[in-house]
């Protein structure tokens, strides 16, 4: 296994009032919440970048407040993905990529391009969109993942297109959106929406054990069995980076579930 193949586990954002006196210690300063979270998780998915552009100074501050090896994944601007004609997204893509994200340097993880549940798969238009995703900015390599939320994307034609452009497809572990674990890029991106407030760790022991098996299989180049997919699993490949985030559901328990998974992986 390549030493560069890494599993990173986290949550969406770090500012959430119910995490105070729950995840964060009582009285912990709000201004230092990222500092605290980044030393207990190994990645955070930033949702705020979906709604508005951040400044280079903001990205630099995030980089400085977090430890070596920590990674931010960024949800890309909605102005690029929430449009009728994706082929016309070039200016919005360029503005987002050029907004200062390169300030994160090695702490910049994948960019997630999330599409609306109403956005259907149009092969030509989606291809035009993928062609506009740049491979790097200011010398920093970029990795792209797409989160597609319409049933029409559950097709071999979509998978072939995503693989041709080497773009990962988010595996959305949810009953609310199309859920398929077929891999289309050289890394794995999972958003699981199953944290449970009734459990101390936010996740049942059996589900936690299954996640451990899944992320280790992905990291080592395999594909876990018994996951929903469009096509049969592919042959074993090179080791891959894996990014897994506990999102939505009972969000107040998302950090507990993420930390439980991190601890189990370290023990394994």
C-alpha positions in Angstrom: 0.0 0.0 0.0 1.3 3.5 -0.9 2.0 5.7 2.1 0.3 8.5 0.3 -3.1 6.8 0.3 -4.9 8.4 3.3 -8.3 8.1 5.0 -9.6 11.4 6.2 -12.8 11.7 8.2 -14.8 14.7 9.3 -18.0 16.7 9.3 -19.6 19.6 7.5 -18.3 22.9 8.9 -17.3 23.8 12.4 -19.8 26.4 13.5 -22.9 24.8 14.8 -24.6 26.0 18.0 -25.6 22.5 19.3 -21.9 21.4 19.2 -21.2 23.9 22.0 -21.2 22.0 25.3 -21.5 18.8 23.2 -18.5 18.6 21.0 -16.7 21.8 22.1 -15.9 22.1 25.8 -18.2 24.4 27.8 -17.1 28.0 27.4 -14.7 27.2 24.5 -14.2 30.5 22.5 -16.2 30.6 19.3 -13.2 32.1 17.5 -11.1 29.0 18.3 -13.6 26.4 17.2 -11.8 25.6 14.0 -8.6 25.2 16.1 -10.3 22.6 18.3 -12.2 20.7 15.6 -9.2 20.4 13.4 -7.2 18.6 16.1 -9.9 16.0 16.6 -11.0 15.4 13.0 -8.8 14.9 10.0 -10.9 16.9 7.5 -13.8 19.4 7.3 -16.1 20.0 4.4 -16.8 23.7 4.0 -20.4 24.4 3.0 -20.2 28.2 3.2 -18.2 28.4 -0.1 -21.3 27.1 -1.8 -23.2 30.2 -0.9 -20.6 32.9 -1.2 -17.0 33.4 -2.2 -14.4 33.7 0.5 -11.3 35.9 0.4 -7.7 34.8 0.1 -7.1 36.1 3.6 -9.8 33.8 4.9 -8.3 30.8 3.3 -4.9 31.7 4.6 -6.3 32.1 8.1 -7.9 28.6 7.9 -4.6 27.2 6.8 -2.7 28.8 9.7 -5.2 27.7 12.3 -5.1 24.0 11.5 -2.4 21.3 12.0 -0.2 19.8 9.4 -2.0 17.0 7.5 -5.4 18.5 8.0 -7.5 19.0 4.9 -10.4 21.2 3.8 -12.8 20.1 1.1 -14.7 22.9 -0.5 -18.3 22.9 -1.8 -18.0 24.9 -5.0 -20.2 27.9 -5.8 -23.9 27.2 -6.5 -23.7 29.7 -9.4 -21.7 27.2 -11.4 -24.0 24.2 -10.8 -27.5 25.6 -10.3 -28.1 26.7 -13.9 -30.1 25.4 -16.8 -27.1 25.3 -19.2 -24.0 23.9 -17.6 -21.9 24.7 -20.6 -22.2 28.3 -19.7 -20.7 27.9 -16.2 -17.2 28.8 -17.2 -17.1 32.3 -15.7 -18.6 31.1 -12.4 -16.1 28.2 -12.3 -13.2 30.6 -12.9 -14.3 33.1 -10.2 -14.6 30.3 -7.6 -11.2 28.7 -8.5 -9.6 32.1 -8.6 -11.1 33.3 -5.3 -8.0 32.4 -3.3 -8.5 28.7 -2.6 -4.8 28.2 -3.5 -4.0 29.9 -0.2 -4.9 26.5 1.5 -1.9 24.9 -0.3 -1.5 21.3 0.8 -4.5 21.6 3.0 -6.8 21.9 0.0 -8.7 18.7 -0.6 -11.2 17.9 -3.3 -13.7 20.5 -4.6 -17.3 19.2 -4.6 -19.6 20.4 -7.3 -23.1 19.7 -6.0 -26.1 19.6 -8.4 -29.7 20.2 -7.6 -32.1 17.1 -7.2 -33.9 18.5 -10.3 -30.9 18.5 -12.5 -31.1 15.7 -15.0 -28.2 14.0 -16.8 -27.6 15.5 -20.3 -24.5 13.9 -21.6 -23.4 16.8 -23.9 -24.1 19.5 -21.5 -22.5 17.7 -18.6 -19.4 16.9 -20.7 -19.1 20.6 -21.5 -19.2 21.4 -17.8 -16.5 18.8 -16.9 -14.2 20.1 -19.6 -14.1 23.5 -17.9 -12.9 22.2 -14.5 -9.2 23.2 -14.3 -6.5 20.7 -13.1 -4.6 23.3 -11.0 -4.7 26.9 -9.8 -1.6 28.9 -8.9 0.5 25.8 -8.9 -1.8 23.9 -6.5 -3.3 20.7 -8.1 -7.1 20.4 -8.0 -9.2 17.3 -7.5 -12.8 17.5 -8.4 -15.9 15.5 -7.2 -19.4 15.8 -8.4 -22.5 15.2 -6.3 -25.4 14.3 -8.6 -28.8 14.1 -7.1 -31.2 12.9 -9.9 -32.0 9.3 -10.8 -31.0 9.9 -14.4 -27.4 9.9 -13.4 -27.6 6.2 -12.5 -26.5 5.1 -15.9 -23.4 3.6 -17.5 -23.2 6.6 -19.8 -22.8 9.0 -16.9 -20.1 6.7 -15.4 -18.2 6.5 -18.6 -18.2 10.3 -19.0 -17.0 10.9 -15.4 -14.3 8.4 -15.8 -13.1 9.9 -19.0 -12.7 13.2 -17.2 -11.2 11.5 -14.1 -13.8 13.2 -11.9 -14.9 11.4 -8.7 -18.6 10.8 -8.0 -19.7 11.4 -4.5 -21.2 8.4 -2.8 -24.2 9.9 -1.0 -25.1 7.4 1.7 -28.7 8.5 2.1 -32.3 7.3 1.4 -33.2 10.8 0.2 -31.0 10.9 -2.9 -29.7 8.5 -5.6 -27.1 6.4 -3.8 -24.5 4.5 -5.8 -20.9 3.7 -4.9 -19.4 3.2 -8.4 -16.0 4.9 -8.6 -15.2 7.3 -11.4 -12.0 9.0 -10.1 -8.8 8.2 -8.4 -10.0 9.0 -4.9 -13.2 8.2 -3.0 -15.6 10.8 -1.6 -18.4 9.7 0.8 -21.1 11.9 2.4 -23.0 9.7 4.9 -26.3 11.0 6.4 -26.9 8.5 9.1 -25.7 9.9 12.5 -28.0 9.0 15.3 -28.6 11.2 18.3 -29.8 8.3 20.4 -26.4 6.6 20.4 -23.4 7.7 22.5 -21.0 7.7 19.5 -23.7 8.8 17.1 -23.4 5.5 15.2 -24.2 1.8 16.0 -21.2 -0.5 16.6 -22.1 -2.7 13.7 -22.5 0.3 11.3 -19.1 1.6 12.6 -17.4 -1.8 11.9 -18.9 -1.8 8.3 -17.6 1.7 7.7 -14.1 0.7 8.9 -14.1 -2.2 6.4 -15.4 0.0 3.6 -12.9 2.8 3.9 -10.0 0.4 4.3 -11.0 -1.5 1.2 -11.3 1.7 -0.8 -8.0 3.0 0.5 -6.3 -0.3 -0.5 -7.6 -0.2 -4.1 -10.6 -2.5 -3.7 -14.4 -1.9 -3.8 -16.5 -3.0 -0.8 -19.2 -5.5 -1.4 -22.9 -5.0 -0.7 -23.0 -1.4 -1.7 -25.5 0.0 -4.2 -24.0 0.4 -7.6 -24.8 0.8 -11.3 -22.2 -1.6 -12.6 -20.2 -4.6 -11.2 -17.2 -3.7 -9.1 -14.0 -3.1 -11.1 -10.7 -4.9 -10.7 -8.5 -3.9 -7.8 -6.7 -0.7 -8.5 -3.9 1.4 -7.0 -4.4 2.7 -3.4 -6.7 5.7 -3.1 -7.3 8.6 -0.8 -10.6 8.4 0.9 -12.7 11.3 2.3 -15.7 10.5 4.4 -17.9 13.1 6.1 -20.9 12.7 8.5 -23.4 15.2 7.1 -26.9 16.2 8.1 -29.1 13.6 9.8 -28.7 14.1 13.6 -26.0 16.6 13.0 -25.3 17.2 16.7 -23.8 13.7 16.9 -21.8 14.0 13.6 -18.5 14.9 15.4 -18.9 11.9 17.8 -19.5 9.5 14.9 -16.5 10.9 13.0 -14.2 10.7 16.1 -15.4 7.1 16.7 -14.5 6.1 13.2 -11.1 7.8 13.4 -10.3 6.0 16.7 -11.3 2.6 15.2 -9.2 3.2 12.2 -6.2 4.1 14.3 -6.8 1.0 16.4 -7.1 -1.2 13.2 
